[in-house]
Amino acid sequence: MINNNLKNLFNLRNISNARLWMINNGISPQNASRLLKNEQRHIKYDDIEKLCLGLNCQPSDLFIWQPDNEAADIPNHPLQAIRSDKMLPDVMTQLNNSSLDDLKIVSEFLDRLKKERQAG
């Protein structure tokens, strides 16, 4: 089954009031509530674009997949890329539990990565 990955994305972006964030970014209050409860069975392309622009992600980051049964778990299927057990770990927890030396290394790495991407 495919579900949304919004709670994880909001945690990664350190957004504590996800519903308010979505409303402020143009998503209706009703859709924001349904999305956060994972009760939304369809999502407008406009809302996908708003989420991706605001969260600095791509559409595939918005969703996770967990096969309903073994028959659906095809090893090389493209859905494996968004499989729930292959998503990002809780980075905020990892950072909060890191030493200052480790955080300095991470910060330096991110600075280098940003410069490389800007250089093209």
ROMI-35899 format. One record per residue (C-alpha): residue in one letter; residue number from 1; y, x, z. Coordinates in nm, 3 decimals, always signed. Layout:
<pts>
+---------+-----+---------+---------+---------+
! residuo ! num !      c2 !      c1 !      c3 !
+---------+-----+---------+---------+---------+
!       A ! NUM !       Y !       X !       Z !
...
+---------+-----+---------+---------+---------+
</pts>
This chain:
<pts>
+---------+-----+---------+---------+---------+
! residuo ! num !      c2 !      c1 !      c3 !
+---------+-----+---------+---------+---------+
!       M !   1 !  +0.000 !  +0.000 !  +0.000 !
!       I !   2 !  +0.349 !  +0.121 !  -0.081 !
!       N !   3 !  +0.609 !  +0.090 !  +0.194 !
!       N !   4 !  +0.958 !  +0.221 !  +0.237 !
!       N !   5 !  +1.029 !  +0.553 !  +0.406 !
!       L !   6 !  +1.378 !  +0.463 !  +0.525 !
!       K !   7 !  +1.330 !  +0.511 !  +0.899 !
!       N !   8 !  +1.211 !  +0.867 !  +0.839 !
!       L !   9 !  +1.499 !  +0.939 !  +0.600 !
!       F !  10 !  +1.757 !  +0.803 !  +0.844 !
!       N !  11 !  +1.606 !  +1.016 !  +1.121 !
!       L !  12 !  +1.616 !  +1.324 !  +0.898 !
!       R !  13 !  +1.983 !  +1.255 !  +0.821 !
!       N !  14 !  +2.055 !  +1.192 !  +1.190 !
!       I !  15 !  +2.180 !  +0.839 !  +1.118 !
!       S !  16 !  +2.135 !  +0.643 !  +1.439 !
!       N !  17 !  +2.254 !  +0.299 !  +1.320 !
!       A !  18 !  +2.074 !  +0.265 !  +0.988 !
!       R !  19 !  +2.157 !  -0.104 !  +0.942 !
!       L !  20 !  +2.530 !  -0.042 !  +0.980 !
!       W !  21 !  +2.507 !  +0.260 !  +0.750 !
!       M !  22 !  +2.341 !  +0.048 !  +0.481 !
!       I !  23 !  +2.599 !  -0.231 !  +0.516 !
!       N !  24 !  +2.882 !  +0.024 !  +0.494 !
!       N !  25 !  +2.719 !  +0.160 !  +0.178 !
!       G !  26 !  +2.711 !  -0.179 !  +0.003 !
!       I !  27 !  +2.372 !  -0.322 !  +0.096 !
!       S !  28 !  +2.382 !  -0.680 !  +0.220 !
!       P !  29 !  +2.318 !  -0.735 !  +0.592 !
!       Q !  30 !  +2.010 !  -0.946 !  +0.513 !
!       N !  31 !  +1.858 !  -0.684 !  +0.284 !
!       A !  32 !  +1.942 !  -0.405 !  +0.531 !
!       S !  33 !  +1.756 !  -0.586 !  +0.809 !
!       R !  34 !  +1.458 !  -0.665 !  +0.588 !
!       L !  35 !  +1.438 !  -0.309 !  +0.459 !
!       L !  36 !  +1.441 !  -0.161 !  +0.809 !
!       K !  37 !  +1.165 !  -0.400 !  +0.918 !
!       N !  38 !  +0.972 !  -0.317 !  +0.599 !
!       E !  39 !  +0.971 !  -0.688 !  +0.517 !
!       Q !  40 !  +1.145 !  -0.652 !  +0.180 !
!       R !  41 !  +0.891 !  -0.695 !  -0.101 !
!       H !  42 !  +1.141 !  -0.615 !  -0.377 !
!       I !  43 !  +1.450 !  -0.401 !  -0.391 !
!       K !  44 !  +1.735 !  -0.413 !  -0.640 !
!       Y !  45 !  +1.796 !  -0.108 !  -0.856 !
!       D !  46 !  +2.156 !  -0.109 !  -0.733 !
!       D !  47 !  +2.034 !  -0.080 !  -0.374 !
!       I !  48 !  +1.798 !  +0.205 !  -0.468 !
!       E !  49 !  +2.091 !  +0.386 !  -0.627 !
!       K !  50 !  +2.313 !  +0.328 !  -0.320 !
!       L !  51 !  +2.041 !  +0.460 !  -0.089 !
!       C !  52 !  +1.975 !  +0.766 !  -0.305 !
!       L !  53 !  +2.342 !  +0.854 !  -0.340 !
!       G !  54 !  +2.412 !  +0.807 !  +0.030 !
!       L !  55 !  +2.100 !  +0.981 !  +0.158 !
!       N !  56 !  +2.112 !  +1.256 !  -0.107 !
!       C !  57 !  +1.756 !  +1.188 !  -0.220 !
!       Q !  58 !  +1.561 !  +1.069 !  -0.521 !
!       P !  59 !  +1.392 !  +0.728 !  -0.558 !
!       S !  60 !  +1.045 !  +0.863 !  -0.479 !
!       D !  61 !  +1.176 !  +0.980 !  -0.138 !
!       L !  62 !  +1.243 !  +0.617 !  -0.045 !
!       F !  63 !  +0.875 !  +0.522 !  -0.052 !
!       I !  64 !  +0.546 !  +0.623 !  +0.106 !
!       W !  65 !  +0.195 !  +0.527 !  +0.001 !
!       Q !  66 !  -0.118 !  +0.481 !  +0.202 !
!       P !  67 !  -0.429 !  +0.381 !  +0.004 !
!       D !  68 !  -0.571 !  +0.042 !  +0.106 !
!       N !  69 !  -0.927 !  +0.166 !  +0.064 !
!       E !  70 !  -1.128 !  +0.467 !  -0.052 !
!       A !  71 !  -1.154 !  +0.332 !  -0.408 !
!       A !  72 !  -0.775 !  +0.344 !  -0.440 !
!       D !  73 !  -0.761 !  +0.704 !  -0.315 !
!       I !  74 !  -0.783 !  +0.885 !  -0.649 !
!       P !  75 !  -0.732 !  +1.261 !  -0.587 !
!       N !  76 !  -0.505 !  +1.350 !  -0.881 !
!       H !  77 !  -0.317 !  +1.022 !  -0.908 !
!       P !  78 !  +0.065 !  +1.056 !  -0.911 !
!       L !  79 !  +0.087 !  +0.832 !  -0.603 !
!       Q !  80 !  -0.059 !  +1.120 !  -0.402 !
!       A !  81 !  +0.289 !  +1.278 !  -0.414 !
!       I !  82 !  +0.429 !  +1.003 !  -0.189 !
!       R !  83 !  +0.124 !  +0.966 !  +0.032 !
!       S !  84 !  +0.234 !  +0.899 !  +0.390 !
!       D !  85 !  +0.038 !  +1.187 !  +0.541 !
!       K !  86 !  +0.202 !  +1.431 !  +0.297 !
!       M !  87 !  +0.563 !  +1.340 !  +0.377 !
!       L !  88 !  +0.806 !  +1.564 !  +0.559 !
!       P !  89 !  +0.739 !  +1.628 !  +0.925 !
!       D !  90 !  +0.988 !  +1.521 !  +1.186 !
!       V !  91 !  +1.232 !  +1.802 !  +1.112 !
!       M !  92 !  +1.479 !  +1.700 !  +1.382 !
!       T !  93 !  +1.210 !  +1.737 !  +1.649 !
!       Q !  94 !  +1.111 !  +2.074 !  +1.509 !
!       L !  95 !  +1.472 !  +2.192 !  +1.509 !
!       N !  96 !  +1.535 !  +2.061 !  +1.859 !
!       N !  97 !  +1.232 !  +2.256 !  +1.981 !
!       S !  98 !  +1.328 !  +2.579 !  +1.803 !
!       S !  99 !  +1.476 !  +2.887 !  +1.964 !
!       L ! 100 !  +1.832 !  +2.990 !  +1.882 !
!       D ! 101 !  +1.698 !  +3.285 !  +1.686 !
!       D ! 102 !  +1.482 !  +3.054 !  +1.475 !
!       L ! 103 !  +1.778 !  +2.820 !  +1.417 !
!       K ! 104 !  +1.986 !  +3.116 !  +1.299 !
!       I ! 105 !  +1.714 !  +3.206 !  +1.048 !
!       V ! 106 !  +1.696 !  +2.846 !  +0.924 !
!       S ! 107 !  +2.076 !  +2.831 !  +0.892 !
!       E ! 108 !  +2.087 !  +3.156 !  +0.694 !
!       F ! 109 !  +1.808 !  +3.033 !  +0.468 !
!       L ! 110 !  +1.991 !  +2.705 !  +0.402 !
!       D ! 111 !  +2.312 !  +2.893 !  +0.323 !
!       R ! 112 !  +2.125 !  +3.112 !  +0.071 !
!       L ! 113 !  +1.957 !  +2.809 !  -0.083 !
!       K ! 114 !  +2.289 !  +2.627 !  -0.121 !
!       K ! 115 !  +2.449 !  +2.929 !  -0.286 !
!       E ! 116 !  +2.155 !  +2.967 !  -0.526 !
!       R ! 117 !  +2.176 !  +2.602 !  -0.626 !
!       Q ! 118 !  +2.552 !  +2.623 !  -0.679 !
!       A ! 119 !  +2.505 !  +2.933 !  -0.893 !
!       G ! 120 !  +2.266 !  +2.732 !  -1.109 !
+---------+-----+---------+---------+---------+
</pts>
